[in-house]
């Protein structure tokens, strides 16, 4: 009788362990963002659908604007002062606005700047991983960017496992202005979504860019 009970308990334990193992779903580790995964092909293009309710004049009169943003790596050059190589990322919006972002290569690091005139404001630093953080700007004001998470996301019907979430916040000790930029970034592809939330004396609201098309092979 004891032998039968022992056998029954052994069978139940094996069954329990088997069912437990079947329920476990191992999580794939995030792939690192490296120099090799940074998009640096001249002529690369991204097209974003833009929804904008950022109010410059009167925040009490909301107005949603829908537009298209055409982004591209349009030019490659060398800084005459430092000798560093750079590429020019150009963003053209249907309403006529054109934005230029310089990307500089320094050794084994890539720096993506928010604008051409001020090299103190670094938007992104490659390579990065979850938990990385960098600050730029002066003592009283500037930016702080944090790689907050790695998630999965659906891009044009394709599930991508390594989507890095980056959050950029302005910091200031002399102003109540608030500006937060959240970027969903995919290695070998670039940003798939960008969201801006802004609150200050002259404007308040949100702007969202969502990737709708690109010319990168392997992501059709």
C-alpha positions as CSV (number, residue, x, y, z in Angstrom):
1,X,0.0,0.0,0.0
2,X,2.8,2.4,1.0
3,X,4.6,1.5,-2.3
4,X,1.4,2.4,-4.3
5,X,1.1,5.8,-2.4
6,X,4.7,6.6,-3.0
7,X,4.3,5.8,-6.7
8,X,1.2,7.9,-6.9
9,X,3.0,10.9,-5.2
10,X,5.9,10.5,-7.6
11,X,3.6,10.6,-10.6
12,X,1.8,13.7,-9.2
13,X,5.1,15.5,-8.7
14,X,6.3,14.7,-12.2
15,X,2.9,15.9,-13.6
16,X,3.1,19.1,-11.5
17,X,6.6,19.9,-12.7
18,X,5.7,19.2,-16.3
19,X,2.7,21.5,-16.2
20,X,4.8,24.2,-14.5
21,X,7.5,24.1,-17.1
22,X,4.9,24.3,-19.9
23,X,3.6,27.6,-18.4
24,X,7.0,29.2,-18.2
25,X,7.8,31.5,-21.2
26,X,11.4,32.5,-21.3
27,X,12.1,36.1,-22.1
28,X,14.6,36.8,-24.8
29,X,17.4,39.1,-23.7
30,X,17.5,42.5,-25.3
31,X,19.9,42.8,-28.1
32,X,22.5,45.6,-27.6
33,X,22.4,48.8,-29.5
34,X,25.9,49.0,-31.2
35,X,27.5,51.2,-33.8
36,X,26.8,48.6,-36.3
37,X,23.0,48.8,-35.6
38,X,22.9,52.6,-36.0
39,X,21.3,53.6,-39.4
40,X,24.0,55.4,-41.3
41,X,23.2,54.8,-45.0
42,X,23.1,57.9,-47.1
43,X,19.7,58.2,-48.7
44,X,17.9,56.4,-45.9
45,X,14.3,57.5,-45.6
46,X,11.5,57.4,-43.1
47,X,7.9,58.7,-43.4
48,X,5.9,59.6,-40.3
49,X,2.2,60.3,-39.8
50,X,2.1,63.4,-37.5
51,X,-0.8,64.3,-35.2
52,X,-0.3,67.7,-33.6
53,X,-2.5,69.6,-31.1
54,X,0.3,71.8,-29.8
55,X,-1.2,75.2,-29.3
56,X,1.2,78.2,-29.7
57,X,-1.3,81.1,-29.4
58,X,-4.4,80.0,-27.4
59,X,-4.3,76.8,-25.4
60,X,-8.0,77.2,-24.7
61,X,-8.8,76.6,-28.4
62,X,-7.6,73.1,-29.2
63,X,-7.0,72.4,-32.9
64,X,-5.7,69.0,-34.2
65,X,-3.4,69.2,-37.1
66,X,-2.6,66.1,-39.2
67,X,0.5,66.2,-41.4
68,X,3.3,64.0,-42.9
69,X,7.0,64.2,-42.0
70,X,9.6,63.1,-44.5
71,X,12.9,62.2,-42.8
72,X,16.1,61.3,-44.6
73,X,19.9,61.1,-44.2
74,X,20.7,63.7,-46.9
75,X,24.4,64.5,-46.6
76,X,27.7,63.4,-45.2
77,X,30.5,65.8,-44.2
78,X,33.6,66.4,-42.1
79,X,33.8,69.0,-39.3
80,X,36.7,71.3,-40.3
81,X,37.5,72.2,-36.7
82,X,37.6,68.7,-35.2
83,X,37.9,66.4,-38.2
84,X,34.9,64.4,-37.0
85,X,32.6,62.8,-39.6
86,X,29.0,63.7,-39.5
87,X,25.8,63.0,-41.4
88,X,22.8,65.4,-41.8
89,X,19.4,64.1,-40.9
90,X,16.7,66.3,-42.5
91,X,13.0,66.4,-41.6
92,X,10.6,68.0,-44.0
93,X,7.0,68.6,-43.1
94,X,4.3,69.2,-45.6
95,X,3.5,72.6,-44.0
96,X,6.9,73.8,-45.2
97,X,8.9,73.5,-42.0
98,X,12.3,71.9,-42.4
99,X,14.4,70.7,-39.5
100,X,18.1,69.7,-39.6
101,X,19.7,67.3,-37.0
102,X,23.5,66.6,-37.1
103,X,24.9,63.2,-36.2
104,X,28.6,63.1,-35.3
105,X,30.9,60.0,-35.1
106,X,33.6,60.2,-32.5
107,X,35.6,57.1,-32.2
108,X,33.3,54.3,-31.2
109,X,30.5,56.6,-30.1
110,X,27.7,58.3,-32.1
111,X,26.1,61.6,-31.0
112,X,22.7,62.7,-32.3
113,X,22.2,66.4,-31.6
114,X,18.9,68.3,-31.3
115,X,20.2,71.1,-33.5
116,X,23.1,72.2,-35.5
117,X,24.0,75.5,-33.7
118,X,24.2,74.1,-30.2
119,X,26.5,71.1,-29.8
120,X,25.8,71.1,-26.0
121,X,22.3,69.5,-26.5
122,X,22.9,65.8,-27.2
123,X,19.6,64.0,-28.0
124,X,20.9,60.4,-28.3
125,X,24.2,58.7,-27.5
126,X,25.0,55.3,-29.2
127,X,25.6,52.6,-28.2
128,X,23.2,52.4,-25.3
129,X,21.3,49.9,-23.2
130,X,18.5,49.8,-20.7
131,X,19.2,52.0,-17.7
132,X,21.7,54.3,-19.5
133,X,21.4,58.0,-18.8
134,X,23.1,61.2,-20.0
135,X,22.7,64.9,-19.3
136,X,23.6,67.8,-21.5
137,X,23.3,71.6,-21.3
138,X,24.3,74.2,-18.8
139,X,24.2,74.3,-15.0
140,X,20.8,75.9,-14.8
141,X,19.0,74.3,-17.7
142,X,19.5,71.4,-20.1
143,X,18.3,67.9,-21.1
144,X,18.3,64.6,-19.4
145,X,17.7,61.4,-21.4
146,X,17.1,57.9,-19.9
147,X,16.7,54.5,-21.6
148,X,13.8,53.4,-19.5
149,X,12.7,50.1,-21.0
150,X,12.8,47.5,-23.7
151,X,9.5,46.2,-25.1
152,X,7.9,44.5,-28.1
153,X,5.9,46.4,-30.6
154,X,4.1,45.9,-33.9
155,X,5.5,47.7,-36.8
156,X,3.6,47.5,-40.1
157,X,2.3,44.0,-39.1
158,X,5.7,42.7,-37.9
159,X,6.3,42.0,-34.2
160,X,9.7,43.4,-33.1
161,X,11.1,42.3,-29.8
162,X,13.8,44.9,-29.2
163,X,12.1,48.3,-29.0
164,X,14.0,50.7,-26.7
165,X,12.1,53.4,-24.9
166,X,14.0,56.6,-24.4
167,X,12.7,59.6,-22.4
168,X,14.1,63.0,-22.8
169,X,13.2,65.8,-20.3
170,X,14.2,69.4,-20.1
171,X,15.5,70.4,-16.7
172,X,15.5,74.0,-15.4
173,X,15.9,75.6,-12.0
174,X,14.6,79.0,-13.1
175,X,11.5,78.0,-15.1
176,X,8.3,75.9,-14.7
177,X,8.5,74.9,-18.4
178,X,7.9,71.2,-19.0
179,X,9.0,69.3,-22.1
180,X,9.2,65.6,-22.5
181,X,10.1,63.7,-25.6
182,X,9.5,59.9,-25.7
183,X,11.2,57.9,-28.5
184,X,10.5,54.2,-29.4
185,X,13.7,53.2,-31.1
186,X,14.5,50.0,-33.0
187,X,18.1,49.0,-33.8
188,X,18.9,48.9,-37.6
189,X,15.7,50.9,-38.3
190,X,15.6,54.0,-36.1
191,X,12.6,55.7,-34.3
192,X,9.2,54.1,-35.0
193,X,7.3,56.6,-32.8
194,X,8.1,60.0,-31.3
195,X,5.9,61.8,-28.8
196,X,6.4,65.3,-27.6
197,X,4.5,66.8,-24.6
198,X,5.1,70.4,-23.9
199,X,3.8,72.9,-21.3
200,X,5.0,76.5,-20.9
201,X,3.8,80.1,-21.1
202,X,3.4,80.2,-24.9
203,X,2.3,76.6,-25.8
204,X,0.8,73.5,-24.4
205,X,-0.1,70.2,-26.0
206,X,1.2,67.1,-27.7
207,X,2.7,66.0,-31.0
208,X,3.1,62.4,-32.1
209,X,5.0,61.0,-35.1
210,X,4.2,57.4,-36.1
211,X,6.3,55.5,-38.7
212,X,4.2,54.5,-41.7
213,X,6.9,53.8,-44.3
214,X,10.7,53.4,-44.8
215,X,13.2,52.0,-47.3
216,X,15.1,49.7,-45.0
217,X,15.5,46.1,-46.2
218,X,14.3,43.3,-43.9
219,X,11.6,45.5,-42.4
220,X,8.9,45.3,-45.1
